[in-house]
Amino acid sequence: MPSRLDLSAGWLERGSNASAFVRAGPSYRWHINMSDQSKWFVDFGEHPTFISQSRFEGKNLGGEVFFTSHRGLGVYLGRQRKTSLLLRYQHTTYAGLNDGNPGADMLGLALSYNFGGDRMTLSADNADKK
């Protein structure tokens, strides 16, 4: 099962509230037809997350250190499999380490590009050799 280290940084803003976040940790991809040649994949991971503000939108989030888990369904775009599109559900919580943490759920689209080494090219010839 291919794995990678994800590093994300961003900015959350709603009304007059704003907060920066940083998240890092392992993510895994499971190719749906059990082959590295699959165009479709399931992506999942668990990451520690730092959020700069413990109060957001009038709610006490319980601290600045959180845990984020995500699950998603994705597809590679193009034969070189360097670009992918992922529909991702994500839950961020204090994991019960503090009272009053409501957690936060997000649904989003992620477009990614692999700058690393060559990926296996999708083709009928390669699929027949497996």
N, C-alpha and C positions, 0 to 999 in steps of 0.2 A: 504494500500500500504506500504510494508516494507521500512523503511528508515534506513540510517546509516550515521555515520560521517566518511568521507574520509579524510585521511591525506597522502599527497604525498610529497616526496622530491627527487630531482634528479639533474642531471648534463647534460647540453646541450653543445655540442662541435662541431665545424665545422671549419676546418683549424686552424688558430691561435686564434680564438675566443672561449671563454668558459664562461659559466654562470651557477650558481647554482639557483635552484628554490625550493620554498616551496608553497604548495597549501593545503587549508583545507576548508571543507564545507559539506553541506548535499548532499546526493545522494539518489535516490529513485529507486525501482524496481517494475515494473508492470509485473505480470505474464500473459503471452499471452492468456491462456485459462480462465482467470479470476479466477483461483484457486491457492492456495498456493502449490498445488501438481504439477503445471506445471514445466516441465523440461526447457522450454524456457522462456526468460524474456527480457524486454526492460529496459535499465538502463539510467537514466538522472540525471543531477545535475548542479549547479552553484556554483563556488568557487572563493573567492578572492585568488589572486596569487601574490607572491613576487618573482621577478627575480633580481639577484644581479647586472647585467649590463644593463644599458639603451641603450647601443650601441652594436649591434650584427650584424655581417656580413655586416658592413658598413652602416647599417640602424639605424636611431634613433627610438627606440621603444617608446619614449615619457615619460619615467619614469621607476620606479621600481615596482609600484603597478598596477596590472592588474586584469581582471576578466576572468575566464575560464568557458565555458559552454561545456558540453559533452552530447552526445547521443550514445547509443550503443545497439547491439543485442548480447545476451549472452545465454549460456547453462550451466546447472549444470552437472558436471561430477561425476558419482557415485550416489549410493542410499542415502548416508548420506547428500548430497548437501553441503558439506563443501568446495568443490573445484568447481570453475567456470571458464569458458573461455569466454572472451568478446571481440567482434570486436567493437572498439570505435573510433568515430569521435570527435575531440575536437577543439574548437576555443578559442584562447586567444587574448584579445584586451584591450585597454585602455578605451574602451566604450565611445569614443568621448570626454573625459575629457581634451585632449591635441591634438594639431594639429600634423599631420605627423605620426600618428601611423598606420602602415600597417596591424597590426594584424598578427596572425600566426595560420595556420591550420595544424592539425596532424591527421593521421590515424594510428591506432596501435592495437595490440593484448594485452590484459591484462589477466594474469593468476592469480587468487586469491584463498586464502585459508582462511576460517573462523575459527579462533582460539577460538571464543566465545562458548556460550552454544549450546546445541543440536539443530540441525535443524530438521524439520519434514522429516522423511524418505519417499522417493518416493516408492510407492507400489500400486498395483491394489486394495488391501484391503482398504487402506486409502482413495483412490479416490472414492470408492463406498460409503463411509460413509458421504461424503460431500453433 
